[in-house]
Amino acid sequence: MDGNTVKDMTTNFGKLDKFEGHDFRRWKKKMHFLLTTLKVVYVLTTPMPELLEDAIVEAIRIRAKWEYDDYICWGHILNGMSDSLFDVYMNVESAKELWDSLESKYMAEDSSSKKFFVSNFNSYKMVDSRPVMEQYNELLRILRQYTQHGLKIDESIFVSSIIDKLAPSWKDFKHTLKHGKDDLSLVQLGSHLRIEKSLRAQDSDKGKGKEVGGPSVNMTKEGGKNKHHKQNKGKKRSNENNSGSRSNKKPNLECWKCGKTDHFKRDCCSGKKNNANVVDAIAWWIDSSTTSHVCKDRCWFKTFEPVEDGSVLYMGDEHFAPVHGKGSVALEFSYGKTVTLFNVLYVPKLRKNLVSGPVLNNCGYKQVYESDKYILSKCGDAAFWKEAIDDEIRSIIENNTWVLSDLPPGCIPLGCKWIFKKEMKVDGTIDKFKAR
């Protein structure tokens, strides 16, 4: 080790906090790193070399180096302690003996503090008045102390405990996480909390009238429909009472399309024939992989039932969104026929309304795609019953249930009949056609 390195280490040694009798594990790691850098840490685990009567010069040199390194190590450990502890341990003869004495005393005291860490974590409660990520990081710091003290607990238990500790305003998000399909790690939980926090910040900004990203909403004063908006575009708002004072009342916001005040233009269903829901390329999408009909707009529902059990809808990219309700939706096609969808899930966070192709198939519908057209027709059950009969006959032949033979003279054959039955799913759709 050259002179510059020793000088740098001596300078850095002055920055090491003195050991005062607490936080021994932290001080021990810092001291071990210092001794490793000085290349003298080996004396803590290697016994002093013995000299025989006929020892050679090389053995004597190794013994002298070990004694010198032991002295350097011993001195650095003593200098890393407070004056009161220095006076207690200054008479210890070797670095290894000094190191073992500190470990036997203070590691035992640290192990008694495990109960404190467990109690501290169990009693921790997250509150709404503090940032959620700040409290999450405090819990991670407590969990790191678990690891430092050798407490091994499954990570999923920590994740579940932190979810339970979320503040009251996070109740819905807590239920969403609990009903998740996959187990979360601590890192994934932190990402979910960070994303949810940013989304809440955006919603808060929207409520305060701040400009945020996303689709825009057109709003106007009462009586200001589309044509009025175009006529008044570019003009300043005139003062109605010409008194020079401005009213403190907020204008009534209304839909630009129909003029009603209970919704905005993006949610408006007016202009459709007989106010029925029309399936077109923009409003509804036929999905051949989704297992349920899904709607994002409340106004489409003919019947509606709220869902408050924390149910979620899983996406193909492993994301999920909460289900707020379910009901029936009537869809009218361009040729005048109406199809009623049952058990449609209401998921406001979805960006498109989806019609499930597999669910339509199970309900006996036939779907045909021709060029740019989508044709949906209600086929009869004859094809399904024929397939069920063929399956039953094929099973009888494969199992050798019958043996064909000639009818003996004077015998009358027995008659038989088919029994047809539909097996239904819990949601009321057809699961299977059975023929016996």
N, C-alpha and C positions, 0 to 999 in steps of 0.2 A: 504494500500500500504506500503510495507516494505521499510527500508532505502536503500537497495541495488537497488531496482527498481527506486526509486526517484533519486538516484545518477546516474544511467545509463541514465535516461531520461534527466537529467540536462546536461550530457555530450553530448548526441545526439542533444540537443537543440542548443548547440553552433555551430553545423554543419549546422543548418537551415539558408538559405540565408535570409538576411534582406529584407523586403519589401521596395522598392524604389519608388513605385508609378506606376509600370507597371507590366504586367503579374500577375494581381491580382488573376485570377482563379487558376493558378498553386500554388501560395503562399497560397491561401485559403484552397485548398485541403490538403497541407502539414500541415498547422496549425490545421485544423480540425482533422487530424489523430493524431497529437501530443496531442491535448486536449482530444480526445477520449481515448488515452492510459493512460492519467493522471486521467481519470474518472471524469472530471469536465465539459465536453462539455454540459451536461444537463442544466446548468444554462443559456445557450443561448436561450433555448426554454421553460424553466420552470420558472414561476414567483416566486418571493420570498414568502415563506409561511407567512401568517398573524398570529399574536399572539393575542389571545383573553384574556380578563381579567382573566378568570379562566383556563388558559392554563395549561396543565399538563407538567410534566418534559420531557416527550418524545417529545412533540411539541416544547418545548424550545430547545431541543437538535437538532432536525431537522432544526430549524431556524438557529441555530449557525453553523451547518455544511454547510448549503447553503451559508451563508455569507462568510465562509472561502473559499469554493470552488469558489465562485464568485471572490473573491480577487485573488486567484491563477490563474484563467482563465484570468482575466483582466490584471494581471501582465505579463503573457506569451504572450498575444497578443501585448501588448505595447513593450515588449522586442524583439518581432519579427519584429519590424519596424525600419527603419533608424532613426538617431538622429533628422533629420529635421521633420519627421512625428511624432516622439515621442513627440516633443515639442508641436505639434499642438493638439494631442489627449490626452495628459496626464491629463487634467482636466475633462475628461468624467468620470462620477461617477460609472457606472456599466459595466460589461463585455458585456451584451446584447446590451446596448446603443452604446458601442464602435463598436461592431460587425455590428450592423445595420447601423451605420454611414459610415463605410468602404464600405459595400455592396451598399448603395444608391449612393455613389459617384463613386466608381471605376467599379461597374458592369455596370453603365450607360456609362462610358467611353469605357469599353470593347465592349459594344453593338455597339458603333459607329465604331469600327474597323471591323465589319462584311463586310462592303463594301471593305475594304482592302483585306480581305481573298478571297472574290469572284473575285476581279480584279486580284489578284495574281495568282489564279488558271486558270482563263480564258486566261491570257497572257503568261502562261508557255508554252514553246516550247522545245521539246526534240531534241537533236542534235546527230550526229554520232560520234563526238569527245569524248563523255563521255560514260561510261558503261550504258547500258539501264536499268539495275536493280537499279543502283544508282539513276537515274532520276525517276524511278518508285517509289522508296521509298520516295523521296522528295514529290512527288504528294500525296502519302498516308499520309504523315505528314500534308500537307495542308488540306486534307479531314478530318483528325482527329480534326483539329481546327474548321471545320464546325460543327462537332458533339458537341464539347465542348461549342460552342456558340448557341446550340439549332437549328441549321439550318438542317432541315430534307428534304433531296432530295433522290429520288429513286436511288438505287444502280446501276441499269442498265444505268442511265444517266451518272454517273461517269465513268462506264466501257466504254461506247461509246465515252466519251470525251477523255479519256486516249488513246484509240485506234487511234483517230483522231490526237493526238499529237505526235504519233510515228515519228521517224526521216525518211527522204526521202528514205534511203536504206531499210527500212522496208515496202515499199509500197505494194509489193506482199503479204507479211504476213498480212498486214492491211486488204487487200481485202478478204483474206481467213477468217479472224476473223469476218468480217462484214457479210459474207455470211453464217456464221455458223447457224445451225438449232436451237440450244438451246441458251438461254440467259446465259451469263457468269457472275460469281460473281467476285469480286476483287481478291479473293484468287485464283480462277481458271485462271484468266487473268495473274496473277503473275507466275503461274506454266507454262502456255503456253509461256510466254516471256523467262522464265529460260530455258526451253527445246529448244526453237528456238535459243537462244544464244549459248547453248552448241553444237547444230548441226552446226551452222555457224563456231564455233571455230574448229570443226572437219574438215569441208570443207576447212577452211583456212590452217589447218595443212597439209591436202592432197596436196594443191597447193604448199606448201613449201617443199614437199618431205619428211615430217615426217612420221614415222610409226604409223598408227592408226589402231583401230580395224575394223573388217569387212572383206569382201571377198578380196582376193589378186588378183593382176593383173600381168600377165606374160608379160614381155617386153624384147626385144632384139634389136641388131643393124640391120641395113639394110642387107638383105640377110640371116639373121639368122633364118630360119624356124625351125620346131621341130627337124628335123634330125641334123641340124647343132648345135642346142643347146645341144643335147645329146652327140654329138661328142666332143664338146668343154667343157663339164661339168667338172669342177675340174681344168681346165687349166687357167693360167693367160692370160690376154689380151696382145697380142704382139703389139709392136709399128710398125705401117705400114710403116712409112718412115725411121725407124731405125736411126733417127737423134737425138734421146734422148729428143726431145721436144714433148709435147702432144698437140693435137689440141684443140682449145677452142670451136669448134662447137659441139652442142649437137647431139647425134646419133638419127637417125630417128627411132621412135618407131613403131612397126608393129604388126599385128596379127600373133600369132604363128601357126594358122591353115591354113590361105590362103596366108599370106605374104603381104597383103595390109596394107597401112599405115593410112587408114581413120577410123579404129576401132580396138578394142581389141578382144581377143579370146572369151570372154564371150558374145559379141554381134555379133559374126560371124554366118552367115547363110549358109556358103558354105558346100559342102558335101551332101546337100540334092538334091533329084532328080529334075533336071531341075530348080534348085534354087527356087523351090516352098517351101512354108511353110508346114511342116509335123506335124500333130497333134500326139503327143505321150504322154506318161505318165510324161515326164519331162517338155516339152515345154508348153503344154496347159492343163488346168484343167477344167472339166465339173462341173459347180456349179449350183445346183438346186434352190438356193435362191437368187442369184444376179439378178438384174433387167436390167443389160446392159452387153454387151461384153466389156472386159477391156484388154488392152495390155500394157506391160511395156517397150517394145523395139520398137524404131522408125523404125528399118529396116524391120519389118513385114508388114508395111502398103503398100498397092498397090496404094491407093489414100489417100491424107492427107490434112486436113484443120486445121490451127492453131485456137485455142480458147483463146481469150484474154478478156473474160468478167468476169473473176474471178470465174468460175464454179468450184465446188468441188465435190468429190465422197465420200459419207458417207459409213463407214464400219459397220459391225455388232456390233463392240465393242465401238461404238460412236466416234471413231476417224474419221478423214477425210483427204483427200489428194487432192491437186489441179489438175485439168484437163488441160493438155497443148494442146490438139487437139483431132480430131476425123477423122475417115476415114474408108476405107474398107480393109479387110484382106482376102486373098484367102488361104484356108486350103485344102491340098491334103491328102486324106486318103491312107492307105496302099494298098487298092484294086484299086487305080487309080482315084476314083471319087474326084471331087473338089467342095468344098462348099465355097461360098463367104459370109462373114459376113459384114453387113453394120452398120454404126453408132457405130463403135468400138471406145471406149474412150482411149486416150493415157495418161496414168498415170505413169510417171517414178518411183514414190516412191513405187509403188506396187511391191511385190516380185514374183508374179506369173501372168501368162497370163490366163484369165478366159473366158470361153464360157458360156453364160447364157442359162440354160436349158429352162426356161419359154419363152425367146425370140424365141428360136428354135421352141417351140410348137406353138407359135402364127404365125410363118411363115409356118406352115403346115408340120413340120418334125416329124418323129416318132423316139423315142429313146428307145433302148433296151439294157439292161445290162445282159450279159450272161457270167458267170464265170469271167474270167479276160478280157473279150472283151466288147467293147462299139460299138454298131451298130447304125448308123444314116441313116435313109431312108426317102425319100420324099414320103409321102402318098398323094393320090389324095384327092380331095375335096368332094368325094361322101359321105364319112362318116359324114362330117360336115353338108352337105346339108340334109342328112337323119335325123340327130339330130334336125336341124332347122325345118324341116317339122313336126316331131313328136311333138316338142314344140308348134308349131302353132295349130295343130289338138287338142292337149291336152287343150290348152287355149280356143279353140272354144267350146269344150265339157263342160268344167268347167263353162263357162259363159252362157251356154244354148243359144248360138247364133242361132243354127238350131234346128228345130223339125222334126224328121223323120216321113214321112207319105207316104201313097200309092199314086202313080201317077193317077190322075183322068182320066177317059176314054177320048180319043180324044186329050189329051194334049201332047205337046212335051217338054221334059226337056231342060233347058238352059245349055249350056256348060260353062266350066270355065277353067282357066289355072293358074299355079303357077308363081309367080314373085320372082326371087331370087336376092338378093343384098348383097354385102359385105360392111360392115362398116369399114373404115380404121382409124388408129390412125394418129397423126401428123407426127410420124417418118416413116410412110409408111407401117407399119405392120398391119396385119388383127386384128381387134378388135372383130368383131362379124359377124356370118353368119345369114342373115335374110330371112325368107320365108313367103310370103303372098299369 
